[in-house]
Amino acid sequence: MKRIATAGVALALILLGTLVTGLATSAQRASARMVTAASEFLGALTPEQRARAVFALDNTAERTRFNFVPTEAFARNGLVLREMSEPQRKLAHELLKSGLSDRGYFTYTQIMELEKILKVLEQPARFERDSDKYFVSIFGTPADKGAWGWRFEGHHISLHFTMLDGKPLASPTFAGSNPAEVRDGPEKGKRVLGQQEDAGRALLMALDATQRATAMISAVAPNEIVTNNRVDIQPLSPEGIKASAMTPVQREALMRLLDSFVGLMSSDVAADRMARIESAGTGNIAFAWAGGVERGQKHYYRVQGPTFLIEFDNTQNNGNHVHSIWRDFKDDFGRDLLREHIRTSH
């Protein structure tokens, strides 16, 4: 039995390594698409629009600003989609596509479309709901060599990309969904982040009673992701159950949960994320759950490794409002990439 379990773990590591290698082969093409998309977007702007969209790369205060609340609650800088011409908006969407997989682009644009549903549901209106109220910001000059970055942000979306000599990083990346499940109307049953919720619950249910007791860190879920929109974060505790204490089948469920987040990113970003995870050791990844177990109950989970943190919270609006985020402990906002660039270039 021990030999079978060991073989299963080895197979999982082989498959993970194959995935990393496969993703890396298309990394150069994906990175080039990002440079092209950003350059074409900037080339289509007027001088006044460029002045609002472009920031210096060393403008750390602006580059590390992020939030996922409506713009009325958090003043955003950059160029908003609704103030662009239709051709400019299409180019902005091409930039968004360049940083995401097809699944990721569909997911994030569906988050934007939920603003139309909220406009109907929220009476009287608390905030202005507009699926084009999302802001694009470019940091530095897009190029294959050197450092630059970009941000796409609005209600329930915050995407931060940093590039150095074609090497990409995307962190933090936030995705929210309100409602988590559309319960009435022509889109009834729609769950934009349903894959992320279901994958987390599937892993929890795959654990035996003893393992589940280790993974459960609280009977009550927090009202918000623990790290919120803090710029500087540290690893959270308690850890929950580590992958090293899981069976091969359970570790496969953990990998499917990771893929529900990693798979939203473009191939080069996904390759970088998976390479970091593999290098730090998949056995060191921990899974923790808080709150109810049944679908519809308020709940929270997190997946934490030596290099990264995933948080998923579905507690607001009586358990029908999701906040989720991916953080990198060392390289949020491309800190390490830019630090190395400064060290070697100056």
N, C-alpha and C positions, 0 to 999 in steps of 0.2 A: 504493500500500500504506500509506504514511504517513497519507494522508487517511482511509483506512478505519479505521486504528487510532485516530486522533484522534476520529473520529465515534463509535467504540465507547466510548471513555472518556467523551465528552460524554454519550452515552446513559446510561451507568452513573451519572453524576452527576445527570442529570435524574431517573432512577428513584429514586436515593437521596433527592433533594429531595422528590419526590412522596411517598415513604414517610414522611419526617419530617412533612410537612404533614398527611398522613392520620392519622398517630398523634396529632398534636397536637390534632386536632379532638375527640378523645374524652378528652383529658387531664383536663379539668375534671370530667367524669363519673366517671372512674377515681379521681381525687383525693377526690371527695366520698364514694365508696364506702369508701375507706380510713378516712376520718374516722368514717363511720357504723359500720363494722365494729368499729373500736377502741372507740368509745363504747358500743356495745351489749355488747361483751365485758366492759368494765369495769363496766357497770351490772348484770351478772349475777353479779358476784363478791361474796363476803362481805367485811366489813371486814378480816378477817385475811388473806384472799387478796389483796385490793387492796394491802395493806401490803407483800406480797411481790412483787407484779407491777409496782408503779409506783415510778419513780425520778425525781428532779429532773432536768430537762433539763441543768442545769449540773453534774451529777455526771459530769464528764468521765472520771474513772477507771473508772467502771462502764460508761459509754456506749461507751468504746473498748476494753473487754475483749472479746476474741473468740478462739475456737479451734474446731477441727473434730475434735478427738480425743474419745474417750468421756469421760463425765462423771467417771469414777473417776480419770482422768488430768488433769482440769481442772475444778475446782469451779465450777459455774455458779450464777448468781443469777437470780431470776425465778420464775414459777409454772409448774410442770411439768404437762404434759397429763394424766398418769396420776393426778394428785391433783385433777383437776376432775371435776365431774359430767358426765354425757353431754351435757346441753344446753350446758354451759359449753365442753366440747370442740368442739362443733359451731360455736359462736361463735368460738372460737380458730381453727378452720379457715376460717371466713369471713374472718377478718382475714388469714390467710395467702393466701387466694384473691385478696383485694383488691390485694395487692402483686405478683401474678403473672398471667401469661396462663394460658389453659386448658392449654397445653402445659407451661408452667412448673409449675403446680400438680400436674399428673400426674407430672412428673419428680421433684419434691421429695417427694411422698408415696410414690412408688416407692422413693426412697432410704430413707425411713423403713421401708418394708416389708422391705427387705433385712436389717434387724436380725433378722427371723424366720429367714431363711436362715442368717445367721451363727450364730445360737443353735444350729442343728443342726450346722453345719460345724466350729465351734470346740469340740473336745473334747480335753482338759478346757477349760472356759470360761476365757478370759482376762479378759473383762469381762462385766458384765450386759448382755444384749441385750434391748431393749424398744422397740417401735415407738411407744410413747407417752412415751418419756423425752426429750422435747423441751420447751424452756423458752420462755415468752413474757414479754417485758418491755416496758413502756410508759414513755417518757420525756416528762415534761411532760403537758399536757392536750390531747387530740385536738380540733382546731378548724380551720375553714376559714381563719381568720386567725391569724397568729402562728406560732411554731415549736413542733414536737413531733417525736417519733420513736418507733420501735418496733423490736424485735429478735426473731427466731425462731431458736433455736439448739439444737443437739444434735450427736450423732455424724454427721459428714459433711454437716452443714448449718450454715451461718452466714449469716443474712440481716439486713442492717442498713438501715433506712429512715429518712430524715430529711425532714420536710416544713416548708416555709416559705411561708405565704400560698398554699397550694394547689400550690406547686411541689415536686415530689418528687425525691429522690435515693436511689439504692440502691447503696451501696458501703461496705465490701467485700461481695461475695456469693460464697459458697463452695458448691460441690457436689462430693460424692465418691461413689464407688461401689465397694463391696467385697461380692462379687466384681464386677469390671468386666463379666465374662460368667459367667452361671450355667452350669456345665458338667455338672451332674447334677440329677436330680429332676424333679418336675412342671413346673418353670419353666426347664428347660434351654434355653439360647439367649438368655435375657433379658439385654439390655444397656441399662441405664438411661441411661448417658451415651454410648451408641453413636453418636448423631448428631454429638456434639462430636468424638469420636475420628475418625470417618470423614471429616468435613469437613476436619479438619486434614491427614489423609493424602491426601485428594483434591487439595488445593492443592499439597502437596509433589510429587505425581506429575504434576501439570499443568505443572510447571516443566521447562525443558530442562536438559541436563546442566550447562551453565555456571551457570545460575540456581540449580540445586539445590546446587551446590558453594558458592555464596554463602550460601544459606539454612542449610546444615548447619554448625552451630557446634561440634559435638563428635560423635565416634563413640560416645560413652558418655553415656547419659542420667543426669541427677542423680537421686538417690534420693528427692527431695522437691521440691515447687515452691520456687523460689529465695527468694521473699519469705516463705515459711512463714506464721506468724501475726504478723509484725512490724507494729506499729501505724504507724510512719513508714517509708515506702519512697521510693526514688529510681528513676528509669528505669534499666533494666538494659542491659548491653552484652555482647557485640557485637550489632549491630542485626539482622543477617541480610539479607534482600532486601526492598527497599522496593517498595511498590505502584507507584510511579512507574516502576520498572524492569520491570513486568509487562505482558503483553499484555492486551487487553480481556477475553479469555476467562479468563485467569488472575485478573484482578481480579474477575470475576464469582464465581469460586471463593472468593476472599478474602471477598467480601460474604456468600456462603452460610455461610462459617465464622463471620463476625461474627454473622449471624442466629441461629446455633445457640446463642449466648449471649444476645444482645439479646432474642431472641424468647421467652425464658423470663420476662421481666418484663412487668408490666402496661403498658398502652398509654402512660400518662404517663411512666413511667420509661424505657420504650423510646424514646419521642420525645425525651426529654432526652439520653439517651446518643447517639442518632444525630445530633442537632443539634450536640452538642459535637464529634463526630467530623468532621462535615461542615465546621464552622467552622474546625477546626484543619488541614483539608486531608487528603483521603483518600490523596493521593499520599505523605504522610509516614508512613503505616502500614507497619510492618516485620514480617516473618514469619521466625521462626527455628525450626530443628528440631535435636534431638539424639537419638542412639541409633539403634536399628534402624528399617528402613523397612517391613518386612513385618508384617502383622497378627499379633499374638501376641508380637512382640519388644518388649523394654523400650524405651520412647520418651518424648520430652518435646517440647512445642512451646510457643512463646509468640507472641502478637500484640501489638505495642506501637505506640501512637500517641503524639502529644504530650500527650494528656490521660489516657490509659488504658493498662492492662496486662491481658492475659489470659495465664494460665499453665495448662497442661494436662500432667499427669505420670501415666504409667502404667508404674511400675517395681516397686512393691512386690508381694509375693506372686508373684514370678516373672513380672511383667508382667500381673497380673490384678487391679489395685487402683488406681483412678483418684482423683486429687486435681485439682480445677480451681478457678480463682478469677478474679474480675473485680475490679480495683483502679482507683481514680481518684487520680491523683497529687496533685491539689490539693484534692479534695473528699471523700476517704474520711471516713466518719462525719459527713458534712455540714459539714465544717470551714468552708468558704467561705460556705456558706449561713448558718450560725449567726454567723460573724464579721460578715457584712453586717447580719444582724438586730440584733445587739448595737450596731453602729455607728449604725444609723438609729433604733433604738428608745430608746437611752440616750445 
